[in-house]
Amino acid sequence: MSEPEITRILATDCGSTTTKAILIEKQDGEYRLVARGEAPTTVEAPHEDVTRGVLNAVAEVEELAGRRLLDGESIIRPAEGDTGTDLYLSTSSAGGGLQIMVVGLVRRMTAESAQRAALGAGAIVMDVLALDDGRLPHERIERMRQLRPDMILISGGVDGGEERRVVEMAELVAAANPTARLGASYRLPIIYAGNVDARTAIEETLREVAALTVTDNLRPTLERENLQPTRLVVQDLFLHHVMAQAPGYAKLVPWTDADIMPTPAAVGNLLRMVAEKEGITAVGVDIGGATTDIFSVFEGQFNRTVSANLGMSYSVANVLAEAGIENALRWVPYEVNGGDVTNQVRNKMIRPTTIPQELSALQVEHGIAREALRLAFEQHKALAAGLKGVQTERDIADAFSQELSGAPLVNMMELDLIVGSGGVLSHAPRRSQAAMMLIDAFLPEGLTRLAVDSIFMMPQLGVLAAVHEQAATEVFWRDCLIPLGHCLAPVGRYREGRRCLHMALQMPDGEREFDVSWGDFMLVELGEGETATLTADAALGVDVGTGKGRAMTAEVSGGQVGLIIDARGRPLHLPDDERERTDTVRKWQMALEAYPEVDGP
Amino acid sequence: MKVVHAYTPGLRVTERTVVRKLRRLPLPGSVHVEVGDVVRATDVVASTELPGRVHTLNIAHELNCQPDEIHNFMLKAEGDVVEHGETLAEVKALFGLFHSFVKAPIGGTIETISHTTGQVLFRGEPIPVELDAYVDGTVVEVHRSEGVTVATDCALVQGIFGVGGERYGELRVPVQSPDQPLTAGLLDDSCRGCVVVGGSFVTIQGIEAAIEHGATAVVTGGISSEDLDELTGEALGVAITGQEDVAITLIITEGFGELAMAERTFGILEGLAGRRASVSGATQIRAGVIRPEIIVQTGAEAETGSIEEPVSRMGIGSQIRLIAEPYFGRLAEVVALPAEPEEIPTEAKVRVLEARLADGTIVTIPRANVELMRG
């Protein structure tokens, strides 16, 4: 018997401030986005019922799409004519998302594996406690009590290895007797995913103080990580323990046709599915006010990191502190007073909803965004890596190659797609500004496609991907992504002005041939929906992804910006001389027509 | 159509409210008060002992033996109390001709002796912790072994940002108006033990003078980023503060730069001059927001009843403050509220308002960049 056809899908994402609803319908054999609505999330007083925000957002969708989806306070199912929906799904990061504290033995080994498991499950890792974290035991206890996580993940020890230390760490957890963030009346969920031999002792230690769940060791041997069982337990506990305590979720859960997912887990799910289906590597970034999330799929492995203190409002002062004001301002094509900028940035931090009014303030904001993205990506590359602590057999060649265990998975030359989202990228007044921020921060190599998710519907599509892959994929490519275009960046020994590529382009309006020299940064117009065949003949020692000195031929699709050729070299160097620097940055901005005027503040 | 509201940080500035403060020990201990007890801010309401610092020593390494052999040489057992320098283990070789000793690196208790690793864990003397009431008030709840909740009928002023922990002192207002900077010349030894309220601005010299004269806290409209960093000794990163090691608590009510304190805030604080205040600079600007605060118990003496003044909506004639460049900190009056989004110099299309500045100039401002003034 065939399943009834899904013709209409309603999905919501309950964010910490806004609940966003999207409506998808099958039209002419294709799934398309029909409408999107939003309303404030209602998990705090005076409403304290998340379903209020959901109903308000859905009501807006009803109005915009001219459909009837609600019957009083329930969602009508199935879809018939203009009424009802076949599926209703939701994600949630309301109330600050899923906050986990990780406890492990060695910071760079089991504790890092546990961190990867927690992040991959969509959590915010509040802190990582480990034997070698430099803290005294009572400081660790105090930290656990202070932070009030939603759950604690304890890892440690390979199977059959040292038991005592992991039990010692569990004893600290027991001594802290931490209370849960939401709902004082329920016991804090603790997951144990460490050495199997220590399970009995761990159970004895923690039985009295917490709701303990034991799962497979996430690092059974030094050479192997086994993160999936832990991720599933984290998500299950999130749904049934943590969210069940949040106001109104008990009502929302039975409304949905699939488990509610933590928002970042849904985004990861979507990116992983898209990468698998298309056979591509991808990086997704969501730069928010407080945090920057980065997702990547390389060599079939999905990784996610959250840079908790890199963001554009709540954490904007920290971006300046971490990157250094000179780094943030190097992207601005005129001299700026650092002291004034620091005051402005801190005022943005304490009044996070203000927006740049003048072009100069916008340029400063975009400079800071580049640094936030750059730092977040560095953190991502460090965590999205092979396992550390593994003894590998090495021969004499390895000894010179620095290919140590723990080598990063992220390979920019292999990267096919970068998707940017978050206000500063999605709402940049010109799309070329978003393209430049992505290129300058991530420094793609070879041929890379750039896109932005204009209204951040990746969470809803991620939860949909778990239920209806086809609908999620079709809407992702047709309505979610705004294609910016491709970036072609040669890599090799940079010699200013020397020819590095010979380009031949078969464009919709004819053929073009031209040389590209080191230092060039140029835009070739190629609009959305248009394609071109590109042949890049690399000079000796220059690589565009096919090997040094080799030619590459590829089909490229256009976008709202076009085909960007970036021969500024990798890594990117800005001139030290102030006048030269401002001239260079201005030249780059003009090449992409990124800003309306660049004469200065 | 979406409605865009002007942002107000939602700071509470009220002459009378009831504040409940949970005072919780870091570890279970003893509670020294009962429900109904009237307490002063500095009264100790609960106390405990934190476990002493842990020190580890590998006996097997020290004696050059196998971990499972150390029991042959240990002179002390788990649970024994040892003094600093006391002999813990001893090896005699060649019929007692050669001795090797291991001495205790600290005084404390031997917590564990591992025959797997040869490691001995010492725990130092417990560290006593006393928790005070923080506010003048009444104990309304006792959390067994954990702490208490103290309620106070008080005036409450929340700042927008602060540094430094909980402190106390008499409120002192040496400036004449909310737009007068708090300078070193206004401070003298009469500020000792006081919470000093300034007007628009304080420089690092002003703060240094306040510290020199023994003030416990400074409350002012604004401060420059540079001076703040000089006070804390580091560049401010995330707005999660309260734990810094600073000699004085600083609370700013308006923002970074020179900014007149809001009239209403200044008026309330001026009216409370001479009263005992509890202050905290602890700030957390994100989910679970914490604002710095000035709390003064007033009880039934306050002239007004329970005040939760309604937030008025913005309209033509509303007094506003501009909270982003290029007009940051300036006061203005709303003269028009166009309904449709307009393009601003960045090319973004946003909802705007037109406002008249004090010098009569009419300017167009994104609505997100203004704050409604009250009182």
Interface residues (C-beta under 8 A of the other chain):
Chain A: S16 E38 G95 G96 L136 P137 H138 I141 E142 R145 E162 R164 A175 N177 A290 N309 Y314 S315 A317 N318 L320 A321 E322 G339 T342 N343 Q344 R346 N347 K348 M349 I350 R351 P352 T353 T354 I355 P356 Q357 E358 L359 A361 L362 H427 P429 R430 P596
Chain B: K2 Y7 P9 P26 L27 P28 L50 P51 G52 R53 V54 S114 T116 T117 I127 I160 F161 S224 S225 E226 A235 L236 G237 V238 A239 G255 F256 G257 I285 R286 A287 G288 I323 A324 E325 P326 F328 I344 P345 T346 E347 A348 V350 I365 P366 A368 N369 E371
